[in-house]
Amino acid sequence: MVCAAGLSWQAWLGWPEDERARGLLKAQVISAGNETISEDLNEDQASNSHSEEMDLTVPDSEDEEYHIGNHLGKRVSKRPNYLNDYEIGDVEVGESSASQAFFSPSDDPISYNEAAKHDVWKQAMDTEIAAIESNDTWELTSLPPGAKKIGVKWIYKTKYNEQGKIDKYKARLVAKGYSQQYGIDYNEVYAPVARWDTIRTMLAIAAARSWYVYQLDVKSAFLHGELEEEVYVEQPLGYQKEGKDMVYRLKKSLYGLKQAPRAWYSKIEAYFCSEGFMKCSHEHTLFVKKEAGNKVIIVSLYVDDLIFTGNDQELFERFKTSMENNFAMTDLGKMRFFLGVEVKQTKEGIFMFQQKYASEILKRFKMENCNSVCNPIVPGNKLKKDENGIACDATNYKQMVGCLMYLLATRPDLAFSVCLVARFMERPTDIHVAAVKRILRYLKGTISYGLWYKKQEKDELIGWSDSDYAGDLDDRKSTSGYVFMIGSKAVSWSSKKQPIVTLSTTEAEFIAAANCACQAIWLSRLIAHISSDMNECITIFCDNSSSIKLSRNPVMHGRSKHIDVRFHFLRDLTKDGKIQLQHCSSFEQIGDIMTKALSLDNFCRIRELLGLCKLEDIN
């Protein structure tokens, strides 16, 4: 069978069987003299010596009706399920092949040739090249013998603000860092970023002292990092100079290089130290500068995004002026949108939430029209491995759980349920998918919930520790959970399965309290770097009296002598007066929400105690 280049057919209909094709299909050959020659395919002859173009017509069950003998009617076709993910229209015979199949995952260009057709992307590329050249990032040279050049690629991205509107069109020139070799093109690559615990603590302290939080953005931050290695890159498409055999030798880092984050952090760290800032030894992205008269400015760094707060406006202006003199900066004003988290600052306090991100999750997994529920997990429900169940799509399950995990930046009420379903990502079944979808349904009903840090509140650090003894039905390990609050609002929380199997509720609670104490020490040192009036002793509430007594007394009997030495670290902290365990009733235990599926009344009560509320309640 010979098919012309202009042939068009519908993929899901398929070709007719050979027997039917031999009796039905006809080839029309149009010669140069416009002479039409029809030939029956039953003769099994191919004649195209005088043809310049061939059109093959396939019977279409929707347009034409073909009969074999006297009884065969329309051909019934069925569209395969895998094609349901694509929009495929009916294509007329004779249309150009360029318009017959087109699929684009987004509106952003994927190649330089495509982007060069639009003025907005050309301007974005011009801006990127101008930033690179103004920063003296590279120099044009010939490639030395034995050296290897690294390719570059244009990446295009449309940036949106917190309202979902287009903010700007961004074109980034990225090096193909995957071709770099360790020890030749790069060495160390690690660079620290701010923890969410640090950011929430900073916001809580700022709200308690009636401070506002401001935000800065460094333009093309990685271009400021200085390289120690000799790196050569190709000339970018559309901006070639001189011969194509010429390359750029990088003086400073470029996006995509493996060592680019570390080079940028080294640069910004050196700047802060030269400006008189003190780096926190327990959080390397937190810098504090204090001056006479109790003036203070606190800066937290997440790659190229900076947030800062303090009590002196003049200090702010000097800091921004100094940053603009050393880097290309964008002053974003008061903190509004940071790493996908929305922040609303009012006279009464600071509210942080993820309504836009939650809406995107629901839309991505087609749950935007689902019915909402009042809690993320059925009270008393304990998931386990379903060995006899039919395995579901593990990739889709991991995507749902991964998206929900980022919501934990502002939603402590989801911590236990999300961490529970994350245990079954290896082989999820229908019951696990149903549990994830229930979390999404709960998210639909609480989409505007967030943390509300009120002003003029005490900034005392208080912790709550709890455990669920043998809560995992598969390996009988317990679940540890803790919550830390500054004033009356949560700033740090965790829900995690314990690494060992405990033999009693006392041991499970003791291990949970030891993990909680480690976090308490880190938070106390973090707050002490920000504020000098931090209390030396931190109170942790626990609802198990035996574990409290075990932390105060070196009792070694049959029920405690097997406990690992590392967990007895809690005794030293209690003895030194750094940690104080106090007993509370199970009803008062806020940490319960991190370890088990609570009843609806208790869940809503503890959720309110954590500081979660609706956006509408603060407007």
N, C-alpha and C positions, 0 to 999 in steps of 0.2 A: 504494500500500500504506500502511495506517495502522497504526502500532504504538503500544501503550500504554506508559505510563511504567514499568510493572512488568515489561516484557519482559526476559527473561534468555536469553542464548544463549552458546555456547562459541566463542570467537573463531577458534580454529584449524580448526573444522569447516567454516566458511563457509556461505553460504546456498546452497540448491539452485538449479540453473539455472531460468530463467524457465519453460521449457516444462514442466518437471516440477512446478514450484511451482503452475502454473495447474491442474494436474490433481490435485494432492495436498493442498495446504495449505487449511485451513479456519479461518475466524475464528469464534470463539465470542463472541458479544456478550451480556452479562448485563445485562438491563434492571433498572430500579428495582423492578419487580414480580417479580423473579427468574425472568422468562420467557426461555428460551434460544432463540435464533434461529440456525439453521445455514444457511449459504449457500455454495454452490459457487463457488469462485473462477473457474471457467471462464466465468461470466456477466459477469466484469469489472465488477461493480457494487459500490459501496461504500455500505453502509447503516449509519450510526451515529447517526441522529437520535434514537433512543430508548435509546441505550446510555450508561452511565456508566463502564464499565470494559471493556477489551478484553484478552483473553489470546490471544496468537498462539503456536501450538505448532509447533515446527520438528522435523522428523524427526531422530532421533538414531540414529546407526548402531550404537550400543552398547546402546540400551535397546529400540528398536522396529524392526520390519522392515516396510518398505513395498515394494509390488510395483507395477510399471507393466506392464500386460499380464499375461503369465504367466511372464516370464523374468527380470525385473530383481530382484536381491536387495538385500543391504545396501549402503548407501553407504559406500565406503572413503575414509577421511580420513587426512591426514598432517599432523602438527604442524610448522609452520615452524621452522627452526633458530634464528631470533632469539629465539624464546620459551623456549629452553632456559635462558636466564639468569634466568628468573623461576619462582617457585612458583605455579602456577595450578591450583586444585582444581576438581573438577566442581561446578557450581552448580545447585541445584534451582530449578525454576520457582516463582516466588512469593516468593523470598527478597528482602530489601530490598537496594536498590542500594548501600547503604553498606557491606555486607559482601561484595560481589561482587568488588571489585578493591581491593587494598591492598598497597602496596610501600613499605618503609622501609629506607633504606640502613644505618641504625644504630638503636640503642635510644634515642638522645638526642632530645629534642623538637626540632622545627624551627619551632615557632611559640609565641607567648605563650599562646594559648588552650589548646594541648595541654599546656604545662608547668604552667599554673595548676591543672590537675586533680590534681597530685601534690604532696604536702607537702614532699618533699625539694627539689624545684625552687623551690617558693614560699619555703622557708627560704633557699635559695641566692640568690634575687633580693632578699630582705630584707637579707641580709648585704651584697650589692653596693651597694644603695642606702644602707645605713648607712655603708659605707666612703666613699662619695662625699660624703655630707653631713657626716660627721665631719671630712673633709679640707678642707671649705670649697671644694669644686670649682666650684660654680656658685651663681647667685642668680636667683630668679624675677623676671622683668621683662616688659614689653611689647616687641614687636618694633619697633625704630625705623624710620621711613620710609626706604625704599631699601635696607634691610638684607635679607639672605637667611638663612633658617634652614636648618639641616642636620638631616636625619632621623636617628633612632637606631633600633637594633634589638637585641633580646635574642639572645644566642648561648649555647647550652647545651652543656656538655662534661663527660663523666664521666672523672675522672682516675684512672689506675691506677698502682700502685707497681711496683717492679722484679720482683715476683713475679706480676704480672698480676692482683692483687686490687684491688678498688675502694678508692681512697684518699679521694676526696671528690667531691661534685657541685658543679660550678662554673658559675655563671651570670654572664655578662659583658655589660654594657651597652656597645654599640659604636656609635660614630658612623659614619654613611655617608660616609666620607671621599672616596669617588670623586666626590662632587658638589662638592668644594672647587675653587676656582680659584686658580691660581698668581698670586702678587702681590697677591691680595686676602685670601684666607683663610690662606695660608701662604707662606713663602719657602724657607728652607733646611730640608732634611729628613734629611741624612745623620747617622748616629750610629754610632760604631765598636763592634765586639764583639770578644771575645777570639778569637784564632786557636787552632786545635787544637795547633799547634806550641808555643804559649805554655803551654797547659794541661798538655801532656805534659812539657815541660821543668820546669814547676813541680812536678809529681808526682815526676819523677826526682830532682830535687834534694832534695825532702822525704824521699824514701825513702833516699837516700844518707846523709842526716844524721839518720836515725831520727826524723823528725818525722811527726806525724799531720796530715791535711788535714781541715778542717771546712767545713760548708756552711750558708749562710743564704739565706733566700728573702724578698724584699720583697713584701708583700701589696699588690696594686693599685698597682704601681710607677708606671705612667704617670700616675696621678692626682696625683702629686707634682710633675710638671713644670709650670712656670709659663709661661703663654702671653703672647706679645707682641702678638698680633693680637686683634681683636674677633671672637669666634665665638659664634653663637647656635645652640642645638639645640632640637629639639622635646621636649616632656615624654614620658617613657617610658610605655609601655602598662602599665596597672595601678597607676600612681603619679601620676596627673594631679592637679594642685592648681588650685583656682580655675577660671577659664575656660580653654577650649581654645585661645583666641587668645593666651594667655600662653606665653612661651618661657623657656629658661634661657640666661643669659649666662655663658660659661665663664670662670672665673678661672684655672683650671689645666687641663691637658690631659686628654683623654678617649681611651680606647682607640678606635682606628679613624681618628683624625685623622692626617693625613700628617706633621705636625710633632711628634707625640707622642713617638717615640723620641729625637729630638734634644733636646726639652725635658727629658725624664727624665735623659738623660746629662749635660746641663748642670747639673742639680740635684745629682746624685750626685757629679759632679766637683768642684763647689764645696764640697760637704761634706767630701770627702777632703782637699782642700787646706786647709780651715779646721782640720782635725784633725791637721795636721802630716805628712801623707803626701806622698811625692814621686812624682809621675807619671812613668812611663818615657816618654821622648821618642820612643822607637822602637816602643812598644806602648802606646797611650793607654788601654787598659783594665787596665793593671798598675800597682798602687800599693804602695809600700814605705815602712814607717815604722821608723826605727832610733832606739834610745835608748841611754843609757849602759850599760856592762856587756855590750856586744855583743848587746843584746836587739833582736829584729827580728820584724816581722809583715809578711807578703806577702799581698796581696789581688788576686784576678783577678775581673773583672766581665764577665758575659755577660747583658746587659739587666737582668733583675731577679734573676738567680741569682748569688750570690757564693760563691767558695771562698777560704779563707785558711789559711795555715800559718805556722809560726814556731817560736821556741824559748822562749817565755815565756808561761806560762799566765795570769799576772796581766795581761799586755798583751791577751790574748784576751778576758778578762772585761771589761776597760775598753772595748774596741772593741765588743763585743756590747751592752753597756749604753748606749753612746753611740748606736749604730744604732737601738736600740729607743726611745730618747728622741726621735729625729728621724723615724723611719719605723715603720710597722707591719711587724714582722718575725716570721718563723717560724724558730726555731732547729732545724735538721735534724740537729744533732750531727755525727758523723763523716761524711765524704763517702761516700755509698752509691750514689746514682743521680743522674747529672748529664747533662742533654741527651740522654737515651736511652742513655747509657753507664753500665754498672754498674761499681762500684769496690769492691774488697774489700781492706781494710787489716788486716794481721796484724802480729805481732811481727817477722816475717822480711822484710816488704816490702809493696809496693802492687801489686795486680793489677787491671788495667782491661780490660774485655771487653764484648761486645755480644751475649750469648747470647739475650736476650729479643727484641731487634730482629731478629736473624738468623732466629729461629723465626717471627716475623711475616712476614718476606719469603718464606720457604719456603711458609708457609700461604697467603699472598696469591696466589702464582703456582702453587699446587697442586703443589708439589714436596716436600711434607713426607714423602711415602712413597717418594721416589726412591732409587735405589741410589747410594751415595757413591763417589767416586773419590779418588785420592791426590794429584792436582795439578790446578790450575785450568785448565791449558791443555796440549794435547798437545805434548811436547818437539819443538822444531824447527818447530812450526806457525807460519805467517805468513799472517794473513788479508789479503784484498784485496777490492776492490769486485767484486761479481758482477753485471756489466752484463746478462748473459743470463739470470740467475736471476729467478724470480718474486718480486716484492716482497711482504713480509710486513706485518703490522700494525705500522706505525711507532710508533703511540701506545703499544701494549703493550711494544714493544721499549725505548722511551725510559723507560718506567716501571720496567722491570727494571734497566736500567743506572743510572738515577737512584737507585734504592734501594741498589744495590750500592756506589755512590760514597760514601754516608754510612758504609758499613762501613769505609772506609779510615781512619777516625779511630783505629781500634785494630788494623787488619789490614794491615801493610805487605806481606805475602805476596800480597795481591790487587791491589796497585797496578798492576803492568804489565798483567795480563790485563784488568782493568776499564777502564783507560785505552785499551787496544787496541780493545776492542769499542765504546767510546764514539766512535770515529772514523767509524762507519758508521751513525749514527742517522738520516741523511738518507734513505737507501733501504736498509733492511736486507732480507736474503734469508734463506733457510733455513740457509745455512751460518753466518751471523752469529747467528741465534737458537740454533742448536745450540751455538755457542761460549759464549753467555751461560748456557745451561742446564747446560753442563759446569761453569761457575763455581758455579752453584747446587748442583750435585751435590757439588762439592768442599766447599762451605760446609756441606752436610748432614753430612759426615764430620768437620768441624773446627769444629762449632758452638760449642764451649766454649773455643776458643783465644782468647788475649789476650796483652797485654804484661805482663811480670812485672818490676817494678823492685825489685831486692833492696836491703836496707839495708846500711849500712857499706861501700858501694862507693865508688870514686873518682868524682868528678864532673868529670873532664876531658872536654872536647869534642873528638871525633875525627870526621872526615868520610871518605866513600868516594865517588869519582866514576867513572862509567863511561858508555860510549856503545855503541850498536849501529850500525855504519856502514851507511848506505843500507838500513836495515831495512824501510822502507815500500815495498812493491812497486808502489804506484800512482804516487807522486811522487818516490821514491828519496831521501826525507829520512831523516836519522838520528834515533835516539831517545836522549835524554839521561836520565840517572838519577843520583840521589845519595841517600845515607843518612848521617845524623848520629846519633852515639851519645854519650850521657853515661854514662861508665863502660863497661858492656858491653851496654847496651840502647838501642834506637832511640827517638829523640824527634822526628825530622823526616825526611821522605823525599819523593821526587818521581819520577814517570815521565812524561816529556813529549816530544812530537815537536819536533825543532828547527825554527826558523822558516825556515832557508835550506837549500839543497842544498850539502853539503860535497863537496870534490873528493878527499879523502884521509882515512884513518883518523886521521892526526895532527890534521887540522883538526876532525874530529868530536869527538875527545877533548879538544882544546883548548877548544872551545866549551862542552862539557859541564863542564869544570873551571872555566871562567869563571862559569857559572851557579851552580855549587856554591860558589864563593868568595863570591858575593853573598849567598847564604843563610848562609854561615859568618860573615860580618861582622855580619849582623843578629842571629844567634843569640848571638854573642859579646857584643854590646852589651846584649842582653836579659839574659844571665847576669851581666854585669858590674853591671847595675843591682840584681840580686838579691844577688849575692855579690861581695865585693871581691877575692877571691883567684883571679880568673879569669886563666888564662894569656894572655899577650899574643899569642903565636904559635899558630895553629891548624894542625894537621897534617891534610892531605888525601891519601889514598892513591889512586894512579892506576896502572893497569897498562900505560900507554903511555909509554915512555921519551922518545920524540920530543917529545911535548907538554910533558913536564917540562922538557926542554932549551929548548924554545921559550919557556917562561915565564920562564926564567932569563937567556936571552941575546937581545938585540935583533937576531935574525937576520932579514933581509929578502931572501929569494930567491924563485924561481919557485913554491915550494910554500907560501909563507906570506904573500907580499906582498898577496894579494887578501883576506886575512882582515879582516873589519870592525874598525874602530878600537875599537869599544866592547868587543870581546872581549879586546883587549890591556890592558884594565883589570887583568887578572890579573897582568901584569908589574909594574905599580906596587905591587900588594899584596905580591908576592913580594919586590920590592926594599925595601919598607918593613919587611919582617919580620913582617907580619900574617898571611901565609899561607905555608905550607911544603908543597910537593908532594913526596911520597915515592913511590918505586916499590914496587909489590907484584906478586906473580905473579897470573895469571888465576885460579888455584885459590883464592887468598886474597881475591879481589875480592868483597866483600859486595854491592857495587852491581850485580853481574850480575843479580840477581833483579828489578831495576827496568827492565831493557832488553831481555831476551830470554826465550824459553821454554826453561828449563833441563831437563836430565835429572832423573829422579826423585831420584837420590842427592844431586846437588848442590842441588836445590831444598830437600829436607828438611834438609840440612846448614846451608845459609844461613838457612833459616827459624829454626832453633834459635839461630844466632848473633845474630839480630835480637832475641832475647829473648821469642819467642813460645812459649807452652806451654799445656797444658790446665789448666782450672780444677781438675780432680781431682788434678793433680800437686802443687798447693800446699796442699791441704786436709790 
